[in-house]
């Protein structure tokens, strides 16, 4: 299915398809706290990943602090092939809005939001979402990348602190 054409025709980042809402990108409001991401599964056609673009905040990730690019926000891409990142935890330093979308590596060419790209997004707990992604290949199986995203507000965290930042990256 060429979802790209449907998103363009409807002039929206979401459409109804077979009774479900599917997204080109998903925007979420995130409070100061943590964002946990777990990459669950991926098919093997392309190397699959997910992009998070954070607006209006610096982001702590592993031992790095990503400083906000005032014009574009801060984008972080994680790949399913990297075992180190299959479970990732971001520290969100102030309330923000994020944009989430899937990406894939097509023989060295990084692509997203084209052709068959779309995501099913289900809220599975009060602060947890399941994303089932379709890459640019024109199918509709939504199994190219499956991951969860959990929002943990600062109020639910005992010792909320950045810890020992080893590197500051300006993006």
N, C-alpha and C positions, 0 to 999 in steps of 0.2 A: 504494500500500500504506500503510495506517495503522500505521506502526511504533510510534507513541506508545502505542497500545493494547497492542501486544505487549510493550513494555518494562514497562508498568504491570502487565500480567497476570503476567509472569515475575518482577516485583520485582527487576530487575537493570538495569544500565546497558549490558548487552550481551545479544544473543540469537543463535541460529543461524538463518540464513535461506538457503535454497537451498545448503546445504553450507558456507556461509561464516559467520564471526563478524562481526557488525556491531555498532556502538557508538552509543549516544546521546551519551555523553561518553567520552573516552579519558584515563585517568590514567597519567602517566609519572613515574618518578623521574629527576631531572635533577641531575647533579653540578655543582659550581662550574665555570664556564667560559662557553661561548657556546651559544646556541640560534639556528640559522639557519632562516628560514622563506622559502620561495619560493612565491608564489601563481602557479600555472601557467595555469589556465583557469577560465572561468566561463560559465554559460549566461546568457541575457539576460532571463529572466522577472522576477527580482528582483535588487537589488544584493546581492551575496554577500560574506560576511566570515567571519572566524574569531576566536574569543575564546580567550585564554590567561589562566588564573587561576593565579597563582604563590602558593604557601604558604610561610611562614617565611623569606622573603628580600626584600631590596630588589632592584629590577631596573633595569639601565641600558639605555636604549633611545634611539638617536640621541644627542642631546646633553642628555638629561634623565635624572634619577635618580628613579625612582618609589619612594617610601618605603612600606614595608609597612603596611597597615591590619591591626593585630593580630587583629581579629575576623573579617574577611572575606577577607584576602589582598589581592593586587594583581591587578586584571584589566585587560588591554589588548586592545582590539578593533582589528583591521586590516581594511580593505575592499579588495576586488579592484579597484574602480574608481579607487583612488588609486595612480597609477603610482609615486609616491614610496615606497610601502610594499610593492610587489610582491616585493621582496627586502628582508627585515628581519633584523637581527641583534640579539639581546638579550644583554646581559651578565648572567650569573647570579652573584650575589655569594656565595652559599653553597649547599650541597646542598639540594635542595628537591623538592617534588612539585608537578606541574602538572596542571591539568585543561584539556583541549582540546575545543572543540565549535564547530560551524558556526552561523552566524547569518545573517539576511537582513533587508533593509529592504523591507517591503511597503507602499509608498506612505506612508512616514513613520512607520510602526509597526515598531519593531525587534522581531524575533521569533527564537526558537530553541527547540529541543527539543520541538516540537509537530508533530502530524500526521504527515507523511511524513519528518520529520527523522531522519537516521541517517548513519553514516559507515562505509565500508570502510577498514580500516587495514592496510597491508601493510608489513612490514619489508623494505626493499629493499637495505640495506647494514647493517653491524654497528651503526651509530649513526644510520641514516637511515630515515625512514618516509614512505610515500606515503599521503595521505588523499584519498579520493574521497567527496564529501559529497552528500547528498540533502537538500533543504530541506523545508519543510512541505507542499509540493504533493504530492498522493498518487500519486506515480509511484515507480519504483524503478530509475532510470537512473544514479544516483550520478555525475552529471556537472555538478551545479549549482555546485560549487566543487571544484577539484582543486589540492592543494598538497603540498609536501614539508616535512618538519621534520627538521633534522639537529642532533644533540647533539654538541658538541665539548668534551670535558673539559679542564680547565685544564692537565692534563699534556701535552696535544697542542698547546698554544698557547705561542709563544715569549715574547711580552711581554704578559702578562695584566695590564692595568691599566684603570682606568675612564676615564682621559683627562681632557679638559677638560669638566667638567659645567657647563653654562650655567644650568640650571634644576633645582631640586629640587621635586618635586611630592609632597605628602602625599595619599594616597588612603585 
